[in-house]
Amino acid sequence: MPKGIDLCRQNALDFLKDARVLINENRLSHAYISVQFAIEELGKILIFRDRLKSDNSDPLVIKKKDAFGPHSPKTERAWKFLDPKFRIIFDEGVFQTGLFVKGMAKEDTYAEYQTRLDCAFVDYYALRWQLGRDIKKDLLVNLINHIEEKLPQA
């Protein structure tokens, strides 16, 4: 288990380094994809640590669905550890999420697994072609800094 945790930590750091390179190229949507993968690796570390504390089995077994499967549980676990004020990566401050049809008006963009999908692929909604979501560079950099700061404590 410690080797797996170390590998997850290194992988998260590598994703964050990749994100910084992409940010320097002003490719914020693609940078965010790397940040989200780092968040999921952090969540995986925390799931492993939680299991180590609660399960005395030897060898300790982690089921695929608990740590290696769906993205949302890993993301949710990471956000229980991270400061939620860093979750908004585009803050329009006027419209509430879910109030309007997606893409109809500027709205907050949250760091979550669904945003990763929105940033990865070209889509057509709200009568326009779009790649990615609105992301503010300074908020994304602040999120990366926060993850790097918290990662050693995971």
Buried (B, 14 or more C-beta within 10 A) or exposed (E): EEEEBEEBBEBBBBBBBBBBEBBEEEBBBBBBBBBBBBBBBBBBBBBBBEBBEEEEEEEEEBEEEBBEEBBEBBBEBBBEBBEEEBBBBBBBEEEEEEEEEBBEEBBBBBBBBEBBBBBBEEBEEEEEEBEBBBBBEEBBBBBBEBBBEBBEEB
